[in-house]
Amino acid sequence: MSGNTMHLRAVPPRNKPGLTLLAALLGLFIALLDVTVVTVAMPTIGEDLDATFDDLEWVANAYMLALAVLIVTAGRLGDLYGQRVIYIIGVIVFLAGSVLCAAAGDVTLFGADHITTMHVGRVIQGVGGAVVLPLTLAIVYSSFEGKARAKGIMMWGAVGGLATALGPLIGGLLVDHAGWEWIFLINVPIGAVVIFAAITGMGADQRATSTGNSIDLPGLVTLSASLLCINLALINGNSWGWTSVKVLGLLAVGLLLLGGFLAVESRSSAPIIDLGWFRRPSFGGSITTSFLLGAGMFSVIFYLSIYLQEGLDLSAQATGVRLLPMTLMLMIGAPLGGRIVAKAGVRKALLLSMTLMTVGIALYTLADPKGDAGSWTLLLPGMLITGLAMGIAMPVASELTISAAPQDQVGVAASAGTMVRQVGNAVGIAIMGALMSNRTEAAADDMMALQRKGEATAEAAEALHQRAVTEGLEYGAWYATAITAVSVVAIFFLVRDLKPAKTPQAPPNHRPDDTMRLTLPNA
């Protein structure tokens, strides 16, 4: 197989671009891996820690909640106090949470039970992840320039998709062959490599100068509190009831706090997020795309995994294997997206990717309500198309978001894009969860009707459950198709056909260690 040699020249003061890129990509991998890797370990964790279903929900939700609430604050800290030092601190916090989660079966905190210890560990992981996730993109963006930057961001998108898709497979392998504790302990050696690469590869930190050197405390408090309330409402909507006082109250308070945040930021001399960025159509378009990408595609992946396991009765490992074609296409899509941007511009690349995603998600409606383990092939065309589309869209939308910000505020810009994608993901999962619950309730009603007729059997109950899960995926796919179709319209009107920046000429006498060469296979 022939290959392309990629030369990455670092922007000063980075001194070893190869290690800098390694630190960013491995940090991204473990932070995103822990979003999905726990899903397949839930039954085992619940049995070992004597946890209820609600307890297990919070094993996933505690991480995502801390991540969503703190991510913009973490990006701002990176801009103010330097990416390297804040990034390393974030990785250390993430590893501390990982170790506590792994030890939750043996130790407790301050007399709390074991599952509460697990929840605390997941919150600590989420705090670290809130720092690591946005700064990985900011480090890649600020460390390279020209074509090298574009290729680095493509690799960032490919690794992000790889981590998300491989989570169930890696989790299943570790749970079956090493124990659930290793879904957390695996982070420790990888994190050690990240810290080493960051310390030795990244040079002196650049700090923000355009917005002062202080934290906008009122803005930080109002934004964090708003995100906390909104995400809590979305996470608990299906269990508490969407019309309950708690959910409606949290949403109302969250929206009021969001309005307060906007008012504070409009008057602040050093805002957390410069609201002027939203007057730039391409920034608004990229933020909108990120939100809709989270609300559409990422929520579909979550329920696609449920369908494969519960609808087709596949094991966790088998589910992970069947998601690999999507992962492969995602890794092909990332470099392909860079080529499309270079030839046709950002706007056309996003239009193409989100159009493909709309078509691909619509194909998930082909799921067979009476399918067996081999029926997953009906979903294969959709998986291939959406994988390719995601590979193109993620790095292109992310780069568009941070390119709208000044060089010393890329951490906040990257955080804003990640934050809205996480909120979109919470919205999408909540809506699809409601659709799934609706079908499950309908199946329960049908089962009661069979019982009244004396026709209730185990086979009938299994068939009704399979049909409910399949219809839940089908209804969710139609919802996500509509969401991604809206994103196509938003991109058409909001994103300008930007030209990629010209690659600056390399200095004639750069040091040998200023250049990294990577041989990449042709897409």
Number of C-alpha atoms within 10 A of each C-alpha: 4 8 11 12 12 16 17 24 26 25 15 16 13 23 21 22 27 22 21 25 29 18 29 26 25 22 29 24 23 28 25 21 25 25 19 20 25 23 21 27 22 19 14 15 22 16 10 14 18 14 19 11 10 9 17 22 15 19 24 20 22 21 24 26 26 23 27 25 25 24 31 28 25 27 29 31 25 30 26 24 16 18 28 22 16 22 30 23 16 25 28 20 19 29 27 18 25 29 19 25 29 21 18 24 18 10 16 16 13 7 9 10 16 20 24 20 23 29 23 19 26 29 26 25 31 31 27 31 34 31 32 33 30 29 33 26 29 28 24 26 24 22 25 22 20 16 20 20 21 27 23 24 28 26 20 25 29 26 22 25 25 21 23 21 28 19 23 27 23 21 26 26 18 21 22 13 9 11 16 23 20 19 24 25 17 16 24 19 10 16 22 15 17 27 21 14 22 24 17 14 20 26 17 14 18 19 18 22 13 11 18 12 14 15 16 18 13 16 25 21 13 20 25 22 19 25 23 19 21 26 25 20 25 21 21 16 20 18 13 13 14 16 11 11 11 16 22 16 15 19 21 16 15 24 16 13 22 20 15 17 23 17 12 20 21 16 9 16 13 17 23 28 25 17 12 10 16 14 9 14 16 25 26 20 24 27 24 21 31 28 24 28 28 26 28 32 27 22 24 24 18 17 21 26 22 21 23 25 20 16 29 22 16 20 15 24 19 16 23 24 16 20 23 18 19 25 27 18 23 31 25 20 28 30 25 20 29 23 17 18 21 17 13 15 19 26 25 19 25 27 19 17 24 28 20 22 30 27 18 25 28 20 22 25 20 17 21 19 19 13 17 13 13 9 17 21 13 16 19 18 17 23 28 20 23 30 31 27 31 29 31 32 27 26 27 27 26 26 24 23 26 25 17 19 19 14 19 21 27 28 34 28 35 29 30 24 26 26 25 21 24 25 24 24 26 26 23 28 24 21 20 27 21 19 21 22 17 15 22 20 13 15 20 16 12 16 19 14 13 15 12 10 9 9 11 15 12 8 9 14 16 13 16 21 22 23 20 25 27 30 23 24 28 25 18 29 27 17 21 28 24 15 20 25 19 18 26 21 13 18 22 16 13 18 22 17 15 14 13 16 11 10 12 9 7 8 8 6 6 10 9 8 12 17 17 18 13 13 11 12 12 11 13
